[in-house]
Amino acid sequence: MQLIRAIYASYKIDSLTREDIESILAASRANNSRAEITGLLCFSHHHFLQCLEGSREQVNQLYNKITRDSRHAEPFIIDYSEISERAFSSWAMGYVPDTAISRELILKYSTSGQFDPTQMSAASALGFLRALTNTIE
């Protein structure tokens, strides 16, 4: 089995509530655990940034499902690569809320102080997510 890491970003729809996020997390954790997918979801007022790790088939199926989810607008792949080990193996779906994202951390991995994963390189997005692992819920 080949391990794959997919990092994608999408825009948050305006009507998304905290309850919607909690619902996404609960379903993701249960489904990802069964599919042996690990990862991390970072949410801000305007964007999602997510890393998915697992088999090619499972990651592809999940990403295709996400692209059809009306809660995500304009999802796009930042990185898709074969990996030798998982970076987020402890979480079926770790979660980092916007309150855990500091301006200093954003500046470290992007060109401005505003969180906008659409402007991050693959290496920057992965570094950013790794740096957030100590804030996981």
N, CA, C and O of each residue as an XYZ file, in Angstrom:
548
protein
N       0.842     -1.188      0.000
C       0.000      0.000      0.000
C       0.879      1.242      0.000
O       1.837      1.334      0.768
N       0.557      2.172     -0.844
C       1.270      3.446     -0.868
C       0.558      4.425      0.050
O      -0.662      4.581     -0.003
N       1.347      5.082      0.891
C       0.798      6.153      1.719
C       0.789      7.439      0.912
O       1.746      7.752      0.203
N      -0.283      8.162      1.028
C      -0.465      9.429      0.313
C      -0.766     10.521      1.327
O      -1.452     10.289      2.323
N      -0.251     11.704      1.065
C      -0.638     12.888      1.832
C      -1.255     13.872      0.844
O      -0.635     14.246     -0.152
N      -2.472     14.278      1.136
C      -3.140     15.315      0.351
C      -3.401     16.496      1.284
O      -3.976     16.343      2.361
N      -2.971     17.663      0.849
C      -3.277     18.894      1.581
C      -4.130     19.738      0.648
O      -3.759     19.989     -0.499
N      -5.270     20.169      1.151
C      -6.136     21.003      0.326
C      -6.634     22.185      1.147
O      -6.567     22.181      2.376
N      -7.121     23.170      0.462
C      -7.757     24.329      1.079
C      -9.103     24.535      0.404
O      -9.312     24.124     -0.738
N      -9.999     25.168      1.118
C     -11.280     25.560      0.541
C     -11.767     26.794      1.286
O     -11.286     27.124      2.370
N     -12.723     27.457      0.679
C     -13.345     28.604      1.324
C     -14.531     28.110      2.144
O     -15.239     27.189      1.737
N     -14.735     28.718      3.276
C     -15.857     28.395      4.143
C     -17.102     29.124      3.637
O     -17.034     30.301      3.283
N     -18.216     28.435      3.603
C     -19.448     29.132      3.234
C     -19.895     29.984      4.416
O     -19.653     29.625      5.569
N     -20.534     31.090      4.139
C     -20.899     32.060      5.178
C     -21.845     31.506      6.234
O     -21.784     31.918      7.392
N     -22.707     30.590      5.857
C     -23.724     30.108      6.796
C     -23.237     28.994      7.720
O     -24.021     28.490      8.525
N     -21.980     28.599      7.630
C     -21.437     27.526      8.464
C     -21.370     27.961      9.921
O     -20.865     29.042     10.226
N     -21.878     27.123     10.822
C     -21.907     27.435     12.244
C     -20.928     26.554     13.017
O     -20.378     25.597     12.473
N     -20.721     26.882     14.270
C     -19.863     26.049     15.132
C     -20.434     24.639     15.242
O     -19.681     23.666     15.295
N     -21.754     24.525     15.278
C     -22.401     23.215     15.329
C     -22.102     22.419     14.060
O     -21.910     21.204     14.120
N     -22.062     23.094     12.917
C     -21.704     22.425     11.656
C     -20.280     21.881     11.730
O     -20.016     20.757     11.303
N     -19.364     22.682     12.274
C     -17.970     22.244     12.409
C     -17.895     21.025     13.325
O     -17.194     20.060     13.019
N     -18.606     21.065     14.433
C     -18.608     19.927     15.358
C     -19.179     18.682     14.689
O     -18.705     17.573     14.935
N     -20.185     18.855     13.854
C     -20.769     17.741     13.116
C     -19.768     17.168     12.110
O     -19.634     15.951     11.983
N     -19.073     18.049     11.402
C     -18.042     17.617     10.449
C     -16.974     16.815     11.181
O     -16.566     15.749     10.720
N     -16.525     17.326     12.317
C     -15.471     16.649     13.074
C     -15.915     15.280     13.572
O     -15.165     14.311     13.455
N     -17.102     15.186     14.116
C     -17.591     13.907     14.635
C     -17.688     12.871     13.522
O     -17.244     11.735     13.687
N     -18.262     13.257     12.401
C     -18.391     12.331     11.274
C     -17.017     11.973     10.706
O     -16.756     10.813     10.388
N     -16.144     12.968     10.582
C     -14.804     12.721     10.037
C     -14.015     11.766     10.909
O     -13.363     10.852     10.405
N     -14.071     11.972     12.200
C     -13.304     11.106     13.105
C     -13.780      9.664     13.018
O     -12.961      8.746     12.994
N     -15.071      9.454     12.971
C     -15.604      8.087     12.875
C     -15.272      7.468     11.520
O     -14.771      6.346     11.454
N     -15.550      8.194     10.447
C     -15.311      7.663      9.104
C     -13.829      7.471      8.815
O     -13.435      6.457      8.237
N     -13.005      8.436      9.211
C     -11.575      8.339      8.950
C     -10.947      7.188      9.709
O     -10.057      6.510      9.194
N     -11.397      6.966     10.914
C     -10.873      5.860     11.709
C     -11.139      4.533     11.002
O     -10.248      3.687     10.923
N     -12.344      4.344     10.490
C     -12.683      3.116      9.755
C     -11.856      2.984      8.477
O     -11.469      1.877      8.103
N     -11.585      4.099      7.810
C     -10.838      4.088      6.542
C      -9.325      4.176      6.740
O      -8.565      4.194      5.772
N      -8.894      4.232      7.999
C      -7.473      4.358      8.342
C      -6.843      5.608      7.731
O      -5.712      5.590      7.247
N      -7.618      6.693      7.770
C      -7.136      7.998      7.324
C      -6.808      8.820      8.563
O      -7.578      8.853      9.523
N      -5.674      9.472      8.529
C      -5.298     10.386      9.603
C      -5.189     11.781      9.019
O      -5.138     11.958      7.802
N      -5.155     12.777      9.910
C      -5.020     14.127      9.388
C      -5.323     15.200     10.397
O      -5.489     14.957     11.593
N      -5.389     16.396      9.860
C      -5.567     17.590     10.664
C      -6.406     18.587      9.882
O      -6.189     18.794      8.689
N      -7.364     19.202     10.562
C      -8.211     20.238      9.967
C      -7.945     21.541     10.683
O      -8.003     21.612     11.911
N      -7.656     22.566      9.917
C      -7.459     23.907     10.441
C      -8.567     24.778      9.845
O      -8.790     24.783      8.635
N      -9.247     25.505     10.712
C     -10.394     26.300     10.300
C     -10.195     27.743     10.710
O      -9.781     28.028     11.833
N     -10.487     28.643      9.802
C     -10.467     30.064     10.141
C     -11.815     30.664      9.753
O     -12.725     29.948      9.336
N     -11.930     31.947      9.889
C     -13.193     32.604      9.550
C     -13.557     32.449      8.075
O     -14.735     32.485      7.719
N     -12.562     32.278      7.226
C     -12.821     32.246      5.783
C     -12.350     30.977      5.078
O     -12.779     30.707      3.956
N     -11.481     30.195      5.710
C     -10.854     29.072      5.022
C     -10.809     27.802      5.855
O     -10.834     27.827      7.086
N     -10.742     26.696      5.135
C     -10.345     25.412      5.697
C      -8.980     25.085      5.108
O      -8.719     25.363      3.937
N      -8.118     24.499      5.915
C      -6.870     23.909      5.448
C      -6.840     22.535      6.072
O      -6.938     22.403      7.292
N      -6.706     21.510      5.250
C      -6.770     20.163      5.780
C      -5.720     19.273      5.145
O      -5.414     19.383      3.958
N      -5.172     18.382      5.975
C      -4.244     17.355      5.529
C      -4.920     16.009      5.736
O      -5.485     15.742      6.797
N      -4.859     15.166      4.717
C      -5.383     13.808      4.782
C      -4.247     12.849      4.471
O      -3.507     13.061      3.511
N      -4.096     11.797      5.267
C      -3.040     10.814      5.043
C      -3.656      9.417      5.075
O      -4.493      9.121      5.927
N      -3.242      8.575      4.156
C      -3.739      7.208      4.120
C      -3.435      6.574      2.783
O      -2.566      7.036      2.044
N      -4.164      5.503      2.477
C      -3.964      4.842      1.193
C      -4.452      5.756      0.068
O      -5.319      6.607      0.270
N      -3.891      5.566     -1.094
C      -4.281      6.375     -2.258
C      -5.789      6.280     -2.488
O      -6.453      7.298     -2.683
N      -6.327      5.064     -2.465
C      -7.743      4.864     -2.724
C      -8.611      5.590     -1.697
O      -9.562      6.279     -2.067
N      -8.291      5.441     -0.419
C      -9.106      6.052      0.628
C      -9.013      7.579      0.616
O     -10.025      8.265      0.758
N      -7.801      8.110      0.446
C      -7.630      9.569      0.407
C      -8.344     10.152     -0.809
O      -9.002     11.187     -0.704
N      -8.218      9.495     -1.962
C      -8.897      9.982     -3.166
C     -10.410      9.977     -2.993
O     -11.080     10.943     -3.358
N     -10.952      8.890     -2.436
C     -12.399      8.815     -2.211
C     -12.873      9.930     -1.287
O     -13.892     10.574     -1.539
N     -12.116     10.148     -0.212
C     -12.516     11.190      0.736
C     -12.429     12.578      0.107
O     -13.343     13.385      0.270
N     -11.343     12.868     -0.610
C     -11.228     14.188     -1.226
C     -12.354     14.413     -2.240
O     -12.916     15.507     -2.311
N     -12.683     13.388     -3.020
C     -13.783     13.530     -3.979
C     -15.104     13.804     -3.271
O     -15.931     14.566     -3.770
N     -15.302     13.190     -2.117
C     -16.508     13.452     -1.323
C     -16.511     14.910     -0.835
O     -17.546     15.577     -0.864
N     -15.358     15.390     -0.393
C     -15.241     16.772      0.095
C     -15.562     17.766     -1.023
O     -16.207     18.785     -0.779
N     -15.119     17.477     -2.238
C     -15.379     18.405     -3.353
C     -16.870     18.513     -3.668
O     -17.310     19.493     -4.269
N     -17.639     17.517     -3.267
C     -19.093     17.549     -3.492
C     -19.851     18.093     -2.283
O     -21.068     18.261     -2.351
N     -19.166     18.367     -1.194
C     -19.785     18.843      0.050
C     -20.068     20.341     -0.077
O     -19.154     21.133     -0.309
N     -21.316     20.719      0.075
C     -21.710     22.130     -0.123
C     -21.165     23.060      0.955
O     -21.260     24.279      0.814
N     -20.598     22.514      2.028
C     -20.030     23.360      3.076
C     -18.642     23.875      2.702
O     -18.114     24.779      3.349
N     -18.057     23.298      1.661
C     -16.755     23.728      1.154
C     -16.965     24.403     -0.200
O     -17.637     23.856     -1.074
N     -16.398     25.573     -0.367
C     -16.480     26.260     -1.655
C     -15.096     26.283     -2.291
O     -14.108     26.608     -1.633
N     -15.033     25.944     -3.542
C     -13.805     26.007     -4.341
C     -12.621     25.259     -3.716
O     -11.542     25.833     -3.569
N     -12.809     23.987     -3.346
C     -11.663     23.248     -2.796
C     -10.596     23.039     -3.865
O     -10.905     22.845     -5.041
N      -9.346     23.081     -3.441
C      -8.263     22.808     -4.381
C      -7.084     22.180     -3.654
O      -6.842     22.439     -2.475
N      -6.364     21.352     -4.385
C      -5.215     20.629     -3.846
C      -4.003     21.552     -3.775
O      -3.640     22.196     -4.759
N      -3.389     21.608     -2.610
C      -2.126     22.325     -2.439
C      -0.965     21.365     -2.647
O       0.048     21.721     -3.247
N      -1.122     20.136     -2.142
C      -0.075     19.125     -2.291
C      -0.718     17.749     -2.314
O      -1.698     17.490     -1.616
N      -0.151     16.877     -3.128
C      -0.574     15.482     -3.205
C       0.683     14.686     -3.483
O       1.256     14.785     -4.568
N       1.114     13.904     -2.517
C       2.376     13.201     -2.705
C       2.419     11.887     -1.949
O       1.709     11.685     -0.964
N       3.280     10.994     -2.443
C       3.557      9.756     -1.730
C       4.465     10.094     -0.563
O       5.352     10.940     -0.675
N       4.233      9.420      0.564
C       5.014      9.685      1.768
C       5.499      8.358      2.349
O       4.927      7.303      2.075
N       6.542      8.422      3.140
C       7.049      7.206      3.778
C       6.460      7.013      5.175
O       6.442      5.899      5.700
N       5.985      8.096      5.767
C       5.359      8.010      7.082
C       4.365      9.141      7.246
O       4.442     10.165      6.567
N       3.438      8.940      8.152
C       2.397      9.933      8.420
C       2.934     11.010      9.364
O       3.706     10.718     10.277
N       2.527     12.228      9.140
C       2.880     13.331     10.041
C       1.847     13.489     11.146
O       2.143     14.058     12.196
N       0.630     12.987     10.917
C      -0.466     13.195     11.862
C      -1.103     11.861     12.262
O      -2.327     11.740     12.320
N      -0.269     10.877     12.533
C      -0.753      9.517     12.802
C      -1.549      9.386     14.096
O      -2.233      8.381     14.288
N      -1.479     10.357     14.972
C      -2.192     10.278     16.253
C      -3.668     10.659     16.146
O      -4.430     10.440     17.088
N      -4.080     11.226     15.011
C      -5.436     11.750     14.922
C      -6.184     11.232     13.704
O      -5.693     11.320     12.578
N      -7.386     10.687     13.939
C      -8.278     10.374     12.824
C      -8.686     11.697     12.161
O      -8.914     11.758     10.953
N      -8.771     12.750     12.978
C      -8.949     14.107     12.465
C      -8.700     15.080     13.602
O      -9.602     15.394     14.379
N      -7.465     15.553     13.690
C      -7.150     16.594     14.651
C      -7.802     17.887     14.202
O      -8.063     18.075     13.014
N      -8.063     18.767     15.134
C      -8.747     20.018     14.798
C      -8.063     21.200     15.462
O      -7.759     21.178     16.654
N      -7.830     22.234     14.661
C      -7.250     23.473     15.160
C      -8.233     24.598     14.838
O      -8.419     24.940     13.670
N      -8.865     25.177     15.863
C      -9.795     26.278     15.611
C      -9.047     27.574     15.318
O      -7.847     27.685     15.571
N      -9.761     28.537     14.788
C      -9.133     29.812     14.433
C      -8.526     30.513     15.645
O      -7.586     31.292     15.495
N      -9.041     30.252     16.829
C      -8.508     30.914     18.023
C      -7.085     30.459     18.353
O      -6.386     31.130     19.112
N      -6.652     29.336     17.796
C      -5.305     28.825     18.059
C      -4.278     29.313     17.041
O      -3.088     29.029     17.170
N      -4.737     30.041     16.037
C      -3.845     30.493     14.968
C      -3.331     31.886     15.308
O      -4.106     32.839     15.392
N      -2.029     31.998     15.502
C      -1.445     33.296     15.848
C      -0.907     33.995     14.603
O      -0.526     33.350     13.627
N      -0.885     35.302     14.655
C      -0.337     36.104     13.553
C       1.133     35.764     13.335
O       1.597     35.693     12.197
N       1.857     35.555     14.420
C       3.276     35.209     14.337
C       3.475     33.912     13.550
O       4.369     33.827     12.709
N       2.653     32.916     13.819
C       2.761     31.645     13.107
C       2.388     31.808     11.636
O       3.031     31.235     10.756
N       1.358     32.584     11.381
C       0.964     32.834      9.991
C       2.113     33.509      9.234
O       2.436     33.112      8.114
N       2.720     34.514      9.833
C       3.836     35.207      9.183
C       5.026     34.283      8.921
O       5.751     34.452      7.941
N       5.212     33.320      9.797
C       6.326     32.386      9.628
C       6.168     31.553      8.359
O       7.160     31.203      7.720
N       4.925     31.233      7.991
C       4.684     30.317      6.875
C       3.995     30.933      5.660
O       3.704     30.224      4.697
N       3.730     32.235      5.687
C       3.081     32.843      4.529
C       3.599     34.259      4.299
O       4.438     34.755      5.051
N       3.098     34.890      3.269
C       3.599     36.201      2.864
C       2.927     37.359      3.573
O       3.363     38.503      3.437
N       1.860     37.080      4.336
C       1.180     38.160      5.057
C       0.733     37.656      6.416
O       0.871     36.471      6.719
N       0.201     38.542      7.229
C      -0.272     38.188      8.552
C      -1.699     37.675      8.568
O      -2.239     37.385      9.635
N      -2.314     37.558      7.406
C      -3.676     37.036      7.293
C      -3.625     35.564      6.883
O      -2.892     35.199      5.964
N      -4.399     34.724      7.561
C      -4.423     33.310      7.225
C      -5.146     33.114      5.904
O      -6.359     33.304      5.813
N      -4.393     32.735      4.884
C      -4.944     32.467      3.567
C      -4.173     31.310      2.956
O      -3.157     31.529      2.296
N      -4.637     30.073      3.165
C      -3.902     28.921      2.653
C      -3.826     28.867      1.132
O      -3.017     28.122      0.579
N      -4.665     29.652      0.449
C      -4.579     29.678     -1.014
C      -3.267     30.293     -1.484
O      -2.877     30.132     -2.640
N      -2.587     30.998     -0.584
C      -1.313     31.636     -0.931
C      -0.106     30.879     -0.380
O       1.019     31.370     -0.473
N      -0.320     29.691      0.194
C       0.770     28.917      0.778
C       1.298     27.891     -0.215
O       0.545     27.324     -1.007
N       2.598     27.667     -0.158
C       3.192     26.572     -0.922
C       2.897     25.266     -0.197
O       2.432     25.275      0.942
N       3.163     24.154     -0.851
C       2.964     22.849     -0.220
C       3.818     22.721      1.041
O       3.330     22.275      2.080
N       5.080     23.110      0.952
C       5.978     23.010      2.108
C       5.524     23.915      3.242
O       5.584     23.525      4.408
N       5.074     25.113      2.914
C       4.597     26.045      3.943
C       3.328     25.535      4.607
O       3.186     25.630      5.826
N       2.410     24.999      3.824
C       1.157     24.485      4.398
C       1.444     23.321      5.344
O       0.872     23.256      6.432
N       2.319     22.406      4.944
C       2.653     21.279      5.816
C       3.381     21.764      7.067
O       3.086     21.301      8.169
N       4.322     22.683      6.914
C       5.025     23.228      8.073
C       4.081     23.926      9.029
O       4.200     23.778     10.245
N       3.155     24.677      8.493
C       2.154     25.380      9.300
C       1.315     24.382     10.093
O       1.120     24.549     11.297
N       0.823     23.354      9.423
C       0.002     22.349     10.100
C       0.798     21.610     11.166
O       0.287     21.357     12.258
N       2.032     21.264     10.863
C       2.874     20.592     11.857
C       3.093     21.479     13.079
O       3.078     21.002     14.213
N       3.294     22.770     12.837
C       3.523     23.698     13.950
C       2.286     23.827     14.840
O       2.399     24.173     16.016
N       1.126     23.553     14.290
C      -0.119     23.671     15.046
C      -0.452     22.432     15.866
O      -1.433     22.439     16.610
N       0.333     21.373     15.750
C      -0.039     20.110     16.401
C      -0.133     20.204     17.922
O      -0.813     19.390     18.546
N       0.536     21.178     18.522
C       0.436     21.294     19.983
C      -0.840     21.992     20.443
O      -1.053     22.162     21.644
N      -1.689     22.397     19.503
C      -2.941     23.064     19.846
C      -4.159     22.191     19.521
O      -5.292     22.673     19.535
N      -3.929     20.932     19.235
C      -4.988     20.023     18.785
C      -6.053     19.816     19.851
O      -5.759     19.671     21.038
N      -7.297     19.807     19.391
C      -8.425     19.463     20.268
C      -8.701     17.988     20.149
O      -9.611     17.476     20.800
